[in-house]
């Protein structure tokens, strides 16, 4: 009888090889893993991931930006264990349960302005689809049937389902599927890296938002909504911009009767230095999309919050006037309980203020990086850091990924943009390790 480890015979093929045979990995050219082996993770603890050979890696990107308080957090674990003994899931059509009601109540109080009536799904792209459909449907039911189009920002990313991809502006994801997508106009991005020499981030944001106003002055009658990522555009290289853009965009959208959809899927829950990025512009969007950190990175969960005016447009005796959209796992009880535990941790540990101190510390430790000859456009907002690396390596992202693993770091560059979005529990010793190791990697390239 063979020895076993966790029920798997020790003589079985390596996990990488088995995964290569049966798993189609996301956002991946599978053939590359013939020479770049998959990293087989056995467990996680705090900011660290441990592979099957006992090596550890500092999760500098929070496992695709979802993990807020580290892996296997005991408080969230205990909450899920308690929920498992009560209810794992019940459909939300015609039924309700305590975790989804509590979560909706708390989100309504925490989010900017008068947002509520939470509509749940499982992932960010699904939340975007919901917001787009709600906005379109609202105008149909409120006497504006011509308002069917959407606008978004250049280089914006909102997901890869068809509606979300229509408002995304990332060619590598979008160009193949162009025949399937709705045409969408993309407004100039307020990304301050594109500012003229001597032009401030604020002045550049004001210049670009004027182009938005010029467009809507002509096209508002057929425009349903503007969708954007507040303050930081993630997937195309952590593009950061001044909050004045959001302030003016909200004013312009309100003036021209165009909805503003804030996609805070990546930047919500403290990533930009406030609980929600929209707070820094003192605005309330018409739709707020949340996911990723919503459940602390534990379980798939997303939500769209909207205004009473939108909700009331669907509140009617006729079923045909309802918002007839659904997902089987909408408002999953386990995922909602994980989200409630995540919100508890924010309240119990004064996280936003603590993060400001951590951001200041890491910025000090990264000073040598900011002046490194291979680095340009070093930037930071809240608990997000990014910079471009000057290099001529066409395979830079994979090169840096491999060098990172050698230094016990999980890095996943976006092209030549290196970024950090670590879990909030990262301590000074771990920040020292991150700063020193990245500097060594740059020197070695």
For each residue, the residues with C-beta under 8 A, 3 or more apart:
1:
2: 9 10 11
3: 9 10
4: 7 8 9 10
5: 8 10
6:
7: 4
8: 4 5 12
9: 2 3 4 12
10: 2 3 4 5
11: 2
12: 8 9 18
13: 17 18
14: 17 18 40 52
15: 18 19 38 40 52
16: 19 20 33 37 38 40
17: 13 14 20 21
18: 12 13 14 15 21 22
19: 15 16 22 23 25 38 40
20: 16 17 23 30 33 38
21: 17 18
22: 18 19
23: 19 20
24: 30
25: 19 28 30 33 38
26:
27:
28: 25 32 33
29: 32
30: 20 24 25 33
31: 34
32: 28 29 35 36 398
33: 16 20 25 28 30 36 37 38
34: 31
35: 32
36: 32 33 398 401 402
37: 16 33
38: 15 16 19 20 25 33
39: 51 57 405
40: 14 15 16 19 51 52
41: 44 49 50 51 52
42: 50 51 52
43: 49 50 71 72
44: 41 48 49 50 59 70 71 72
45: 48 50 70 71 72
46: 70 71 72 423 425
47: 58 59 70 71 422 423 425 426 430
48: 44 45 56 57 58 59 71
49: 41 43 44 56 57 59 63 71 410
50: 41 42 43 44 45 54 55 56 57
51: 39 40 41 42 54 55 56 57
52: 14 15 40 41 42
53:
54: 50 51
55: 50 51 405 408
56: 48 49 50 51 408
57: 39 48 49 50 51 404 405 408 409 410
58: 47 48 408 409 410 422 430 433 434
59: 44 47 48 49 62 63 67 71 410 422 423
60: 404 409 410 411 420 421 422 434
61: 64 65 410 411 412 419 420 421 422
62: 59 65 66 67 68 293 297 421 422 423
63: 49 59 66 67 297
64: 61 292
65: 61 62 234 266 271 292 293 421
66: 62 63 292 293 295 297
67: 59 62 63 70 71 293 296 297 423
68: 62 269 270 293 296 297 342 345 423 424
69: 73 75 76 296 342 345 423 424 425
70: 44 45 46 47 67 73 423 425
71: 43 44 45 46 47 48 49 59 67 297 423
72: 43 44 45 46 77
73: 69 70 76 77 296 345 425
74: 77 78
75: 69 78 79 341 344 345
76: 69 73 79 80 296 298 338 341 342 345
77: 72 73 74 80 81
78: 74 75 81 82 341
79: 75 76 82 83 337 338 340 341 344
80: 76 77 83 84 298 334 337 338 341
81: 77 78 84 85
82: 78 79 85 86 337
83: 79 80 86 87 88 99 333 334 337
84: 80 81 88 334
85: 81 82
86: 82 83 333
87: 83 90 97 333
88: 83 84 332 333 334
89: 329 332 333 334
90: 87 95 97 333
91: 94 95 328 330
92: 95 96 100 120 330 331
93: 326 330
94: 91
95: 90 91 92
96: 92 100 101
97: 87 90 100 101 331 333 336
98: 101 102
99: 83 102 103 333 336 337 340
100: 92 96 97 103 104 120 331 333 336
101: 96 97 98 104 105
102: 98 99 105 106 336 340
103: 99 100 106 107 118 336 339 340 343
104: 100 101 107 108 116 117 118
105: 101 102 108 109
106: 102 103 109 110 340 343
107: 103 104 110 111 115 118 290 303 305
108: 104 105 111 115 116 118 305
109: 105 106
110: 106 107 275 276 343
111: 107 108 115 276 288 305
112: 115 276 278 279 282 283 284 285 288
113: 283 284 307
114: 284 307 308
115: 107 108 111 112 284 285 288 305 306 307
116: 104 108 305 306 308 311
117: 104 305 306 308 311
118: 103 104 107 108 303 304 305
119: 130 134 303 304 305 306 323 325 330
120: 92 100 301 302 303 327 330 331 332 336
121: 126 127 129 130 302 303 304 327 330
122: 126 300 301 302 327 329 330 332 335
123: 126 127 159 291 300 302
124: 127 128 158 159 164 263 265 266 289 291 292 302
125: 128 129 158 159 160 161 164
126: 121 122 123 129 130 159 161 302 327
127: 121 123 124 130 131 265 289 290 291 302 303 304
128: 124 125 131 132 158 159 161 163 164 167 227 261 263 265 289
129: 121 125 126 132 133 159 161 163 164
130: 119 121 126 127 133 134 289 304 325
131: 127 128 134 135 225 227 261 287 289 304 306
132: 128 129 135 136 150 163 164 167 224 225 227 261
133: 129 130 136 137 163 323 325
134: 119 130 131 137 138 287 304 306 310 323
135: 131 132 138 139 150 224 225 259 261 286 287 310
136: 132 133 139 140 147 148 224
137: 133 134 140 141 314 323
138: 134 135 141 142 259 310 313 314
139: 135 136 142 144 145 147 148 224
140: 136 137 144 145
141: 137 138 313 314 321
142: 138 139 313
143:
144: 139 140 147 257
145: 139 140 148
146: 221 222
147: 136 139 144 221 222 223 224 257 258
148: 136 139 145 222 224
149: 182 183 184 185 219 222 223 224
150: 132 135 166 167 182 184 223 224 225 226 227
151: 167 184 185 186 187 212 215 223 225 226 227
152: 156 158 167 168 169 184 185 186 187 226 227 228
153: 156 169 186 187 188 189 190 228 229 233
154: 169 186 187 188 189
155: 169 170 189 191 233 236 237 239
156: 152 153 167 168 169 186 189 227 228 229 233 236 263
157: 168 169 170 173 229 233 234 235 236
158: 124 125 128 152 164 165 167 168 227 229 263
159: 123 124 125 126 128 129 164 165 168 265
160: 125 164 165 168 173
161: 125 126 128 129 164 165
162: 165 166 177 180 181
163: 128 129 132 133 166 167 182
164: 124 125 128 129 132 158 159 160 161 167 168
165: 158 159 160 161 162 168 173 174 177 181
166: 150 162 163 181 182 183 184
167: 128 132 150 151 152 156 158 163 164 184 227
168: 152 156 157 158 159 160 164 165 173 174
169: 152 153 154 155 156 157 174 186 236
170: 155 157 173 174 235 236
171: 174 175
172: 175
173: 157 160 165 168 170
174: 165 168 169 170 171 177 178 181
175: 171 172 178
176:
177: 162 165 174 180 181
178: 174 175 181
179:
180: 162 177
181: 162 165 166 174 177 178 184
182: 149 150 163 166
183: 149 166
184: 149 150 151 152 166 167 181
185: 149 151 152 215 219
186: 151 152 153 154 156 169
187: 151 152 153 154 208 211 212 215 226
188: 153 154 208 211 212
189: 153 154 155 156 194 208 233 239 241
190: 153 204 205 208 209 241 242 245
191: 155 194 233 239 240 241
192: 195 201 204 205 240 241 242
193: 239 377
194: 189 191 204
195: 192 199 200 201 203 204
196: 199 204
197:
198:
199: 195 196 203 204 207
200: 195 203 204 242
201: 192 195 204 205 240 241 242
202: 205 206 242 244
203: 195 199 200 206 207
204: 190 192 194 195 196 199 200 201 207 208 241 242
205: 190 192 201 202 208 209 241 242 244 245 248
206: 202 203 209 210 244 245 248
207: 199 203 204 210 211
208: 187 188 189 190 204 205 211 212 245
209: 190 205 206 212 213 244 245 248 249 252
210: 206 207 213 214
211: 187 188 207 208 214 215
212: 151 187 188 208 209 215 216 226 248 249 252
213: 209 210 216 217 248 252
214: 210 211 217 218
215: 151 185 187 211 212 218 219
216: 212 213 219 220 223 252 253 256 258
217: 213 214 220 256
218: 214 215
219: 149 185 215 216 222 223
220: 216 217 223 256 257 258
221: 146 147
222: 146 147 148 149 219
223: 147 149 150 151 216 219 220 226 256 258
224: 132 135 136 139 147 148 149 150 258 259
225: 131 132 135 150 151 253 258 259 260 261 286 287
226: 150 151 152 187 212 223 249 253 258 259 260 261
227: 128 131 132 150 151 152 156 158 167 261 263
228: 152 153 156 246 249 260 261 262 263
229: 153 156 157 158 232 233 234 263 264 266 267
230: 246 262 263 264 267 272 276 277 278 281
231: 240 241 243 246 267 272 277 280 381
232: 229 238 239 240 241 266 267 271 272 277 381 384
233: 153 155 156 157 189 191 229 236 237 238 239 240 241
234: 65 157 229 238 266 267
235: 157 170 414
236: 155 156 157 169 170 233 239 414
237: 155 233 386 388 414 415 417 419
238: 232 233 234 379 384 386 414 417 419
239: 155 189 191 193 232 233 236
240: 191 192 201 231 232 233 379 381 384 386
241: 189 190 191 192 201 204 205 231 232 233 245
242: 190 192 200 201 202 204 205 245
243: 231 246 247 280 281
244: 202 205 206 209 247 248 281
245: 190 205 206 208 209 241 242 248 249 281
246: 228 230 231 243 249 250 277 278 280 281 283
247: 243 244 250 251 281 282 283
248: 205 206 209 212 213 244 245 251 252
249: 209 212 226 228 245 246 252 253 260
250: 246 247 253 254 260 281 283 284 285
251: 247 248 254 255
252: 209 212 213 216 248 249 255 256 258
253: 216 225 226 249 250 256 258 259 260 286
254: 250 251 257 260
255: 251 252
256: 216 217 220 223 252 253
257: 144 147 220 254
258: 147 216 220 223 224 225 226 252 253
259: 135 138 224 225 226 253 286 287
260: 225 226 228 249 250 253 254 283 285 286 287
261: 128 131 132 135 225 226 227 228 285 286 287 289
262: 228 230 277 278 285 287 288 289
263: 124 128 156 158 227 228 229 230 266 289
264: 229 230 267 268 276 277 278 288 289 290
265: 124 127 128 159 268 289 290 291 292 302
266: 65 124 229 232 234 263 271 292
267: 229 230 231 232 234 264 271 272 277 384
268: 264 265 271 275 276 277 290 292 293 294
269: 68 275 276 290 292 293 294 342 346
270: 68 273 274 275 293 346 351 352 355 382 383 424
271: 65 232 266 267 268 277 293 382 383 384 421
272: 230 231 232 267 277 280 381 382 383 384
273: 270 280 352 355 356 359 381 382 383
274: 270 277 279 280 352 382
275: 110 268 269 270 279 346 352
276: 110 111 112 230 264 268 269 279 288
277: 230 231 232 246 262 264 267 268 271 272 274 280 281
278: 112 230 246 262 264 281 283 284 285 288
279: 112 274 275 276 282
280: 231 243 246 272 273 274 277
281: 230 243 244 245 246 247 250 277 278
282: 112 247 279
283: 112 113 246 247 250 260 278
284: 112 113 114 115 250 278 307
285: 112 115 250 260 261 262 278 288
286: 135 225 253 259 260 261 306 307 310
287: 131 134 135 225 259 260 261 262 304 305 306 310
288: 111 112 115 262 264 276 278 285 304 305 306
289: 124 127 128 130 131 261 262 263 264 265 302 303 304
290: 107 127 264 265 268 269 294 302 303 304 305
291: 123 124 127 265 294 301 302 303
292: 64 65 66 124 265 266 268 269 297
293: 62 65 66 67 68 268 269 270 271 296 297 342
294: 268 269 290 291 301 302 303 339 342
295: 66 298 299 300 301 335 338 339 342
296: 67 68 69 73 76 293 338 339 341 342 345
297: 62 63 66 67 68 71 292 293
298: 76 80 295 335 338
299: 295 332 334 335 338
300: 122 123 295 329 332 335
301: 120 122 291 294 295 332 335 336 338 339
302: 120 121 122 123 124 126 127 265 289 290 291 294
303: 107 118 119 120 121 127 289 290 291 294
304: 118 119 121 127 130 131 134 287 288 289 290
305: 107 108 111 115 116 117 118 119 287 288 290
306: 115 116 117 119 131 134 286 287 288 310 311
307: 113 114 115 284 286 310 311
308: 114 116 117 311 312
309: 312 313
310: 134 135 138 286 287 306 307 313 314
311: 116 117 306 307 308 314 315
312: 308 309 315
313: 138 141 142 309 310
314: 137 138 141 310 311 321 322 323
315: 311 312
316: 321 322
317:
318: 321 322
319: 322 324
320:
321: 141 314 316 318
322: 314 316 318 319
323: 119 133 134 137 314
324: 319
325: 119 130 133
326: 93 330
327: 120 121 122 126 330
328: 91
329: 89 122 300 332 335
330: 91 92 93 119 120 121 122 326 327
331: 92 97 100 120 336
332: 88 89 120 122 299 300 301 329 335 336
333: 83 86 87 88 89 90 97 99 100 336 337
334: 80 83 84 88 89 299 337 338
335: 122 295 298 299 300 301 329 332 338 339
336: 97 99 100 102 103 120 301 331 332 333 339 340
337: 79 80 82 83 99 333 334 340 341
338: 76 79 80 295 296 298 299 301 334 335 341 342
339: 103 294 295 296 301 335 336 342 343
340: 79 99 102 103 106 336 337 343 344
341: 75 76 78 79 80 296 337 338 344 345
342: 68 69 76 269 293 294 295 296 338 339 345 346
343: 103 106 110 339 340 346 347
344: 75 79 340 341 347 348
345: 68 69 73 75 76 296 341 342 348 349 351
346: 269 270 275 342 343 349 351 352
347: 343 344
348: 344 345
349: 345 346 354
350: 353 354
351: 270 345 346 354 355 424
352: 270 273 274 275 346 355 356
353: 350 356 357
354: 349 350 351 357 358 424
355: 270 273 351 352 358 359 382 383 424
356: 273 352 353 359 360
357: 353 354 360 361
358: 354 355 361 362 383 424 426 431
359: 273 355 356 362 363 380 382 383
360: 356 357 363 364
361: 357 358 364 365 428 431
362: 358 359 365 366 385 420 431 434 435
363: 359 360 366 367 380
364: 360 361 367
365: 361 362 431 432 434 435 436
366: 362 363 369 370 378 385 435
367: 363 364 370 371
368: 371 372 435 439
369: 366 372 375 378 387 435 438 439 442
370: 366 367 375 378 387
371: 367 368 375
372: 368 369 375 439 442
373: 390
374: 389 390 391 442 445
375: 369 370 371 372 378 387 388 389 390 442
376: 387 388 390
377: 193 386 387 388
378: 366 369 370 375 385 386 387
379: 238 240 385 386 387
380: 359 363 384 385 386
381: 231 232 240 272 273 384
382: 270 271 272 273 274 355 359
383: 270 271 272 273 355 358 359 421 422 424
384: 232 238 240 267 271 272 380 381 419 420 421
385: 362 366 378 379 380 419 420 421
386: 237 238 240 377 378 379 380 417 418 419 420
387: 369 370 375 376 377 378 379 417 418 419
388: 237 375 376 377 416 417 418
389: 374 375 396 400 413 416 417 418 442 445
390: 373 374 375 376 416
391: 374 396 416 445
392:
393: 396 399 445
394:
395: 398 399
396: 389 391 393 399 400 413 415 416
397: 400 401 412 413 414 415 416
398: 32 36 395 401 402
399: 393 395 396 402 403 445
400: 389 396 397 403 404 411 413 418 441 445
401: 36 397 398 404 405 411 412 413
402: 36 398 399 405 406
403: 399 400 406 407 441 444 445
404: 57 60 400 401 407 409 410 411 437 441
405: 39 55 57 401 402 408 409 410
406: 402 403
407: 403 404 437 438 440 441
408: 55 56 57 58 405 433 437
409: 57 58 60 404 405 434 437 438 441
410: 49 57 58 59 60 61 404 405
411: 60 61 400 401 404 418 438
412: 61 397 401
413: 389 396 397 400 401 416 417 418 419
414: 235 236 237 238 397 417 419
415: 237 396 397
416: 388 389 390 391 396 397 413
417: 237 238 386 387 388 389 413 414
418: 386 387 388 389 400 411 413 438
419: 61 237 238 384 385 386 387 413 414
420: 60 61 362 384 385 386 434
421: 60 61 62 65 271 383 384 385
422: 47 58 59 60 61 62 383 426 430 431 434
423: 46 47 59 62 67 68 69 70 71 426
424: 68 69 270 351 354 355 358 383
425: 46 47 69 70 73
426: 47 358 422 423 430 431 434
427: 430 431
428: 361 431 432
429: 432 433
430: 47 58 422 426 427 433 434
431: 358 361 362 365 422 426 427 428 434 435
432: 365 428 429 435 436
433: 58 408 429 430 436 437
434: 58 60 362 365 409 420 422 426 430 431 437 438
435: 362 365 366 368 369 431 432 438 439
436: 365 432 433 439 440
437: 404 407 408 409 433 434 440 441
438: 369 407 409 411 418 434 435 441 442
439: 368 369 372 435 436 442 443
440: 407 436 437 443 444
441: 400 403 404 407 409 437 438 444 445
442: 369 372 374 375 389 438 439 445
443: 439 440
444: 403 440 441
445: 374 389 391 393 399 400 403 441 442
